[in-house]
Amino acid sequence: MAPPPRRAWQRMLSGRRLDLLDPTPVDIEIGDIAHGLAFVARWNGQTQGDWPYSVAEHSLLVEQIFDRMQPGADPHWRLAALLHDAPEYVIGDMISPVKSALGREYGAMDERLASAIHRRFGLPATLPVPVKRRIKAADRVSARLEAVSIAGFGAAEAQRLFPIPDTQLLDGLAITLRPPAETRQAFLARFADLIVLIDAAA
């Protein structure tokens, strides 16, 4: 007798059952994403401060930087920036060396989840390459700030590992550390704001 298939789904707090190998938009809820990301620590938790620096907090910062770098950008792309790490609400945040070691399988799972999340919220399943590049650039600015502010990197090391085109992009930016419940609410509020902007532009 063949062994039963291994379970590939996770039960979410909303009650949804999300199939990690074949995710569908119908099983994705923004509340689950916000909750999960607020409890996932960036930098494997190796950050200074009394609270972990969460992926939800990082996502808010990346959307802020994206807006700064792309004034007047389509709100759809600002939403994409907010959701750029959304798959990590179920697969966690892994530092780049671990992602490289895991290889293609982790990347493929991330891509399937991202595609389902995008479709759930009215974005293209695959973002246009120029948009992905701009979000990645904002993500790198955030990583540079995080590295020197809370992750223990020296300025020279951070400059080498997280190069950015203009250090003025860092001006006025700050890292926020707060309880997960507050970050979750801030993430949901920003999501709601962006949906209003998208609806207004329709």
C-alpha positions in Angstrom: 0.0 0.0 0.0 1.3 3.4 -1.0 1.9 5.8 1.9 -0.7 8.6 2.2 0.4 11.9 0.5 2.2 14.3 2.8 0.2 17.3 4.0 1.2 20.4 2.1 -1.4 22.8 3.5 -1.4 25.1 6.5 -4.5 26.1 8.4 -4.6 29.9 8.8 -6.2 31.8 11.6 -8.9 32.9 9.2 -9.9 29.3 8.8 -8.5 29.0 5.3 -6.4 26.1 4.3 -3.5 27.3 2.2 -1.9 24.7 -0.1 1.8 25.6 -0.1 2.4 23.6 -3.3 -0.6 24.8 -5.2 -1.9 28.0 -3.6 -5.0 29.7 -4.9 -6.1 33.3 -4.4 -9.4 32.2 -2.7 -7.4 30.9 0.3 -5.5 34.1 0.8 -6.6 36.7 3.3 -4.9 40.0 4.1 -5.5 39.5 7.8 -3.5 36.2 7.7 -0.7 37.9 5.8 -0.5 40.9 8.2 -0.6 38.6 11.3 2.0 36.2 10.0 4.4 38.9 8.8 4.1 40.8 12.1 5.5 37.7 13.8 8.3 36.8 11.4 11.6 38.4 12.4 14.0 39.8 9.8 17.7 39.0 10.0 16.9 35.7 11.8 16.1 37.8 14.9 19.7 39.0 15.2 18.8 42.6 15.7 19.1 45.1 18.5 16.2 46.3 20.6 13.5 44.9 22.8 11.2 43.9 19.9 12.1 41.8 16.8 12.2 43.7 13.6 9.4 42.1 11.7 8.9 41.5 8.0 5.6 43.5 8.3 7.6 46.5 9.6 10.2 46.0 6.8 7.4 45.9 4.2 6.0 49.2 5.4 9.4 50.8 5.1 10.0 49.4 1.6 6.7 50.8 0.4 7.6 54.2 1.9 11.0 54.1 0.1 9.4 53.0 -3.1 7.0 55.9 -2.9 10.0 58.2 -2.3 11.9 56.8 -5.2 8.9 56.8 -7.5 6.7 59.8 -6.7 3.3 59.5 -8.2 3.7 55.8 -8.9 0.6 53.8 -9.8 -0.9 52.7 -6.4 -1.0 49.1 -7.8 2.8 49.1 -7.7 2.9 50.7 -4.3 0.7 47.8 -3.1 3.1 45.4 -4.8 5.9 47.0 -2.8 4.0 46.5 0.4 3.4 42.9 -0.5 6.8 42.2 -1.9 7.7 39.7 1.0 4.1 38.5 1.6 4.9 34.8 0.9 7.0 34.9 4.0 3.8 34.8 6.1 3.8 31.1 5.6 7.4 30.2 4.5 9.3 32.5 6.8 12.1 34.9 6.1 15.4 33.3 5.2 18.6 35.3 4.9 20.2 35.2 1.4 22.9 32.6 2.2 20.2 30.1 3.3 18.1 30.8 0.2 21.1 30.2 -2.0 21.8 26.9 -0.2 18.2 25.7 -0.6 18.3 26.4 -4.3 15.5 26.5 -6.8 12.8 24.7 -4.6 12.5 27.6 -2.2 12.4 30.1 -5.0 9.7 28.2 -6.8 7.5 28.0 -3.7 8.0 31.7 -3.1 7.0 32.5 -6.7 3.8 30.4 -6.6 2.7 32.1 -3.4 3.5 35.5 -4.7 1.5 34.8 -7.9 -1.5 33.7 -5.9 -1.2 36.7 -3.6 -1.0 39.2 -6.5 -4.0 37.7 -8.2 -6.0 37.8 -4.9 -5.5 41.6 -4.7 -5.8 42.6 -8.3 -2.1 42.7 -9.3 -0.6 40.8 -12.3 0.5 37.3 -11.4 4.0 38.3 -12.5 5.0 41.9 -12.0 6.5 43.8 -14.9 10.3 43.6 -14.8 10.8 47.4 -14.4 8.4 47.4 -11.4 10.2 44.4 -9.8 13.5 46.2 -10.3 12.3 49.4 -8.6 10.8 47.4 -5.7 14.1 45.5 -5.4 16.0 48.9 -5.3 13.7 50.1 -2.5 14.3 46.8 -0.7 18.1 47.3 -0.9 17.8 50.8 0.6 15.8 49.3 3.5 18.4 46.5 4.0 21.2 49.1 4.1 19.4 51.1 6.8 18.5 48.0 8.8 22.0 46.6 8.6 23.7 49.7 10.2 20.8 50.7 12.5 19.9 47.4 14.1 21.7 44.4 12.6 25.2 45.2 13.8 26.9 45.9 10.5 29.6 48.6 10.2 29.1 51.3 7.6 31.8 50.1 5.3 30.6 46.5 5.4 27.0 47.6 4.8 28.1 49.7 1.9 29.9 46.8 0.3 27.0 44.2 0.8 24.1 46.6 0.2 25.1 49.2 -2.3 22.6 51.9 -3.1 22.8 54.6 -5.8 22.3 57.6 -3.6 22.8 57.7 0.2 20.4 60.7 0.3 17.7 58.1 0.0 18.3 57.2 3.6 17.7 60.8 4.8 14.8 61.0 7.3 14.2 57.2 7.3 14.1 55.4 10.7 13.6 51.9 11.9 10.5 51.3 13.9 10.4 48.6 16.6 7.1 47.9 18.3 4.9 45.1 19.5 3.6 42.8 16.8 0.0 43.8 17.3 0.8 47.4 16.5 2.8 46.5 13.4 -0.1 44.2 12.2 -2.6 47.1 12.6 -0.2 49.5 10.8 0.2 47.0 7.9 -3.5 46.5 7.6 -4.1 50.3 7.7 -1.6 50.9 4.9 -3.1 48.1 2.9 -6.5 49.7 3.3 -5.2 53.2 2.3 -3.7 51.7 -0.9 -6.9 49.9 -1.8 -8.7 53.2 -1.5 -6.2 54.8 -3.9 -6.5 52.0 -6.3 -10.3 52.2 -6.3 -10.1 56.0 -6.8 -7.9 55.6 -9.8 -10.1 53.0 -11.4 
